[in-house]
């Protein structure tokens, strides 16, 4: 007996609707095609699954028993397909990367991808586009192999191998008419009375824990305003604001709108005011290709303007 999984799926839908016309509409198939498939399945099994009438169908006792079996067979098939895909993915030397995509990280990965392509793509890399509520949530989901993160005390690194990549200062973006825009040298203490803008859905949101801990180290909790947007480009191109927006200094040239006279960009000059970016992978049960990917990333030349971690 050779049962067709697609026909079993059709039978499960038909058992739900008990109407060939509705089942055919749901499956986007011809009613006559489903009727032929179910009739062939009954011949294969040797018993009737349905009692048919003009507008309705009823499951026979044999049909009810087989429905449970059909559910189990379809579920087992789906699990097998998913497991096989995962095994194939690993066999193909696959690494999934997620996290804070600082422009410097993107440039490092781009140069790696170009070299992999020239080397006949020995490693298949997937850059996750999923948005997580926080870095900790991303690390707990166990869905990716390598994580690019902006380090802070808010991240639990205990189960991970952490390899620092580089440091970048950060700059305050403020309206050109803001009183602080005329000051030549700004420290984080200058912003004690200001409101800090946080944009969810952007890399800036992932950098926020580091800014927050630096403020707390200076004895103040920053006032914040959260705006939900698709990305920082959208925010900067759409809003003029009275609050302060922090981004990595290296990123400023990637935002052409910051050249507009309505904006002022000021580097925060405190020696400890920097973002440190690192690559992380799990210490136990890691994808065997994750450590190699991370080590190769560390061998890439840093883009000009970024500082190596000491």
PETA-V208321 format. One record per residue. N is the residue number from 1. PSI is psi in whole degrees, -180 to 180 (999 if undefined). D_LAST is the distance of its C-alpha to the last C-alpha in whole Angstrom. Layout:
# PETA-V208321
n=N psi=PSI d_last=D_LAST
n=N psi=PSI d_last=D_LAST
This chain:
# PETA-V208321
n=1 psi=128 d_last=66
n=2 psi=95 d_last=64
n=3 psi=133 d_last=63
n=4 psi=122 d_last=61
n=5 psi=-37 d_last=58
n=6 psi=-39 d_last=58
n=7 psi=-36 d_last=62
n=8 psi=-39 d_last=61
n=9 psi=-41 d_last=59
n=10 psi=-43 d_last=62
n=11 psi=-40 d_last=64
n=12 psi=-43 d_last=61
n=13 psi=-42 d_last=62
n=14 psi=-39 d_last=65
n=15 psi=-26 d_last=66
n=16 psi=-43 d_last=64
n=17 psi=-28 d_last=66
n=18 psi=37 d_last=69
n=19 psi=120 d_last=70
n=20 psi=-38 d_last=70
n=21 psi=-46 d_last=70
n=22 psi=-39 d_last=67
n=23 psi=-42 d_last=65
n=24 psi=-40 d_last=65
n=25 psi=-43 d_last=64
n=26 psi=-41 d_last=61
n=27 psi=-4 d_last=60
n=28 psi=48 d_last=61
n=29 psi=165 d_last=64
n=30 psi=142 d_last=68
n=31 psi=-38 d_last=70
n=32 psi=-33 d_last=72
n=33 psi=-45 d_last=69
n=34 psi=-42 d_last=67
n=35 psi=-44 d_last=71
n=36 psi=-42 d_last=71
n=37 psi=-44 d_last=68
n=38 psi=-39 d_last=69
n=39 psi=-41 d_last=72
n=40 psi=-37 d_last=71
n=41 psi=-41 d_last=69
n=42 psi=-40 d_last=72
n=43 psi=-39 d_last=74
n=44 psi=-40 d_last=71
n=45 psi=-32 d_last=71
n=46 psi=12 d_last=74
n=47 psi=161 d_last=75
n=48 psi=139 d_last=75
n=49 psi=-27 d_last=72
n=50 psi=149 d_last=73
n=51 psi=121 d_last=77
n=52 psi=144 d_last=77
n=53 psi=-176 d_last=79
n=54 psi=-48 d_last=79
n=55 psi=6 d_last=76
n=56 psi=157 d_last=75
n=57 psi=150 d_last=74
n=58 psi=137 d_last=74
n=59 psi=135 d_last=72
n=60 psi=172 d_last=74
n=61 psi=-40 d_last=73
n=62 psi=-36 d_last=72
n=63 psi=-40 d_last=70
n=64 psi=-42 d_last=68
n=65 psi=-42 d_last=67
n=66 psi=-28 d_last=66
n=67 psi=-42 d_last=64
n=68 psi=-42 d_last=62
n=69 psi=-39 d_last=61
n=70 psi=-41 d_last=60
n=71 psi=-45 d_last=58
n=72 psi=-41 d_last=56
n=73 psi=-42 d_last=56
n=74 psi=-42 d_last=55
n=75 psi=-44 d_last=52
n=76 psi=-40 d_last=51
n=77 psi=-45 d_last=51
n=78 psi=-40 d_last=49
n=79 psi=-41 d_last=47
n=80 psi=-43 d_last=47
n=81 psi=-44 d_last=46
n=82 psi=-43 d_last=43
n=83 psi=-42 d_last=42
n=84 psi=-40 d_last=43
n=85 psi=-39 d_last=41
n=86 psi=-43 d_last=38
n=87 psi=-43 d_last=38
n=88 psi=-37 d_last=39
n=89 psi=-43 d_last=36
n=90 psi=-40 d_last=34
n=91 psi=-27 d_last=36
n=92 psi=4 d_last=35
n=93 psi=69 d_last=31
n=94 psi=136 d_last=30
n=95 psi=130 d_last=27
n=96 psi=129 d_last=27
n=97 psi=135 d_last=24
n=98 psi=165 d_last=24
n=99 psi=-158 d_last=22
n=100 psi=111 d_last=21
n=101 psi=72 d_last=21
n=102 psi=146 d_last=19
n=103 psi=-33 d_last=21
n=104 psi=-39 d_last=17
n=105 psi=-43 d_last=18
n=106 psi=-42 d_last=21
n=107 psi=-39 d_last=21
n=108 psi=-47 d_last=19
n=109 psi=-37 d_last=21
n=110 psi=-43 d_last=24
n=111 psi=-34 d_last=23
n=112 psi=-43 d_last=23
n=113 psi=-38 d_last=26
n=114 psi=-40 d_last=28
n=115 psi=-39 d_last=27
n=116 psi=-40 d_last=28
n=117 psi=-41 d_last=31
n=118 psi=-26 d_last=32
n=119 psi=25 d_last=31
n=120 psi=31 d_last=34
n=121 psi=61 d_last=32
n=122 psi=-19 d_last=31
n=123 psi=131 d_last=29
n=124 psi=122 d_last=31
n=125 psi=132 d_last=28
n=126 psi=122 d_last=29
n=127 psi=112 d_last=27
n=128 psi=139 d_last=29
n=129 psi=12 d_last=30
n=130 psi=145 d_last=31
n=131 psi=129 d_last=30
n=132 psi=151 d_last=30
n=133 psi=-32 d_last=30
n=134 psi=169 d_last=27
n=135 psi=-40 d_last=24
n=136 psi=-41 d_last=25
n=137 psi=-41 d_last=28
n=138 psi=-43 d_last=27
n=139 psi=-31 d_last=25
n=140 psi=-20 d_last=28
n=141 psi=-23 d_last=30
n=142 psi=37 d_last=29
n=143 psi=-14 d_last=30
n=144 psi=169 d_last=27
n=145 psi=-40 d_last=25
n=146 psi=140 d_last=22
n=147 psi=128 d_last=20
n=148 psi=118 d_last=18
n=149 psi=153 d_last=17
n=150 psi=115 d_last=16
n=151 psi=144 d_last=14
n=152 psi=168 d_last=16
n=153 psi=-13 d_last=18
n=154 psi=-13 d_last=21
n=155 psi=129 d_last=20
n=156 psi=106 d_last=21
n=157 psi=8 d_last=19
n=158 psi=-30 d_last=21
n=159 psi=14 d_last=22
n=160 psi=152 d_last=19
n=161 psi=124 d_last=17
n=162 psi=123 d_last=14
n=163 psi=105 d_last=11
n=164 psi=141 d_last=9
n=165 psi=-60 d_last=10
n=166 psi=171 d_last=9
n=167 psi=152 d_last=9
n=168 psi=135 d_last=13
n=169 psi=169 d_last=15
n=170 psi=154 d_last=18
n=171 psi=151 d_last=22
n=172 psi=130 d_last=25
n=173 psi=121 d_last=28
n=174 psi=160 d_last=31
n=175 psi=144 d_last=35
n=176 psi=-26 d_last=35
n=177 psi=-2 d_last=38
n=178 psi=139 d_last=36
n=179 psi=-34 d_last=36
n=180 psi=-17 d_last=32
n=181 psi=-20 d_last=32
n=182 psi=-7 d_last=33
n=183 psi=132 d_last=31
n=184 psi=-42 d_last=28
n=185 psi=121 d_last=25
n=186 psi=138 d_last=25
n=187 psi=167 d_last=23
n=188 psi=-30 d_last=23
n=189 psi=-24 d_last=26
n=190 psi=-17 d_last=28
n=191 psi=13 d_last=28
n=192 psi=-37 d_last=30
n=193 psi=6 d_last=33
n=194 psi=163 d_last=32
n=195 psi=129 d_last=33
n=196 psi=131 d_last=30
n=197 psi=132 d_last=31
n=198 psi=130 d_last=29
n=199 psi=118 d_last=30
n=200 psi=156 d_last=31
n=201 psi=13 d_last=31
n=202 psi=166 d_last=28
n=203 psi=-28 d_last=24
n=204 psi=-34 d_last=24
n=205 psi=-37 d_last=26
n=206 psi=-24 d_last=23
n=207 psi=-16 d_last=20
n=208 psi=-41 d_last=23
n=209 psi=-35 d_last=22
n=210 psi=-44 d_last=18
n=211 psi=-42 d_last=20
n=212 psi=-43 d_last=23
n=213 psi=-32 d_last=21
n=214 psi=-39 d_last=20
n=215 psi=-45 d_last=23
n=216 psi=-33 d_last=24
n=217 psi=-22 d_last=22
n=218 psi=6 d_last=24
n=219 psi=18 d_last=27
n=220 psi=147 d_last=28
n=221 psi=120 d_last=29
n=222 psi=139 d_last=29
n=223 psi=139 d_last=32
n=224 psi=155 d_last=32
n=225 psi=127 d_last=34
n=226 psi=132 d_last=34
n=227 psi=133 d_last=35
n=228 psi=115 d_last=35
n=229 psi=172 d_last=35
n=230 psi=-39 d_last=34
n=231 psi=171 d_last=31
n=232 psi=-32 d_last=30
n=233 psi=-45 d_last=32
n=234 psi=-43 d_last=35
n=235 psi=-51 d_last=34
n=236 psi=-27 d_last=33
n=237 psi=-14 d_last=36
n=238 psi=-25 d_last=39
n=239 psi=136 d_last=38
n=240 psi=141 d_last=38
n=241 psi=164 d_last=37
n=242 psi=-2 d_last=37
n=243 psi=177 d_last=33
n=244 psi=138 d_last=30
n=245 psi=124 d_last=28
n=246 psi=136 d_last=24
n=247 psi=159 d_last=22
n=248 psi=137 d_last=19
n=249 psi=-38 d_last=19
n=250 psi=-25 d_last=19
n=251 psi=-17 d_last=22
n=252 psi=-45 d_last=24
n=253 psi=-17 d_last=26
n=254 psi=-3 d_last=26
n=255 psi=87 d_last=29
n=256 psi=-29 d_last=32
n=257 psi=-18 d_last=34
n=258 psi=-11 d_last=31
n=259 psi=-10 d_last=33
n=260 psi=146 d_last=36
n=261 psi=-14 d_last=37
n=262 psi=-12 d_last=37
n=263 psi=150 d_last=33
n=264 psi=132 d_last=31
n=265 psi=121 d_last=27
n=266 psi=124 d_last=25
n=267 psi=134 d_last=21
n=268 psi=120 d_last=20
n=269 psi=-3 d_last=19
n=270 psi=138 d_last=18
n=271 psi=-31 d_last=14
n=272 psi=3 d_last=13
n=273 psi=84 d_last=15
n=274 psi=158 d_last=13
n=275 psi=134 d_last=13
n=276 psi=121 d_last=11
n=277 psi=142 d_last=12
n=278 psi=159 d_last=12
n=279 psi=137 d_last=15
n=280 psi=147 d_last=17
n=281 psi=158 d_last=20
n=282 psi=139 d_last=23
n=283 psi=-34 d_last=22
n=284 psi=148 d_last=26
n=285 psi=35 d_last=29
n=286 psi=151 d_last=26
n=287 psi=126 d_last=27
n=288 psi=-18 d_last=27
n=289 psi=-9 d_last=26
n=290 psi=-49 d_last=23
n=291 psi=-40 d_last=20
n=292 psi=-41 d_last=21
n=293 psi=-45 d_last=21
n=294 psi=-45 d_last=17
n=295 psi=-37 d_last=16
n=296 psi=-35 d_last=18
n=297 psi=-38 d_last=17
n=298 psi=-21 d_last=13
n=299 psi=-9 d_last=15
n=300 psi=142 d_last=16
n=301 psi=138 d_last=15
n=302 psi=141 d_last=14
n=303 psi=145 d_last=16
n=304 psi=133 d_last=17
n=305 psi=-12 d_last=16
n=306 psi=149 d_last=12
n=307 psi=129 d_last=9
n=308 psi=148 d_last=6
n=309 psi=138 d_last=4
n=310 psi=999 d_last=0
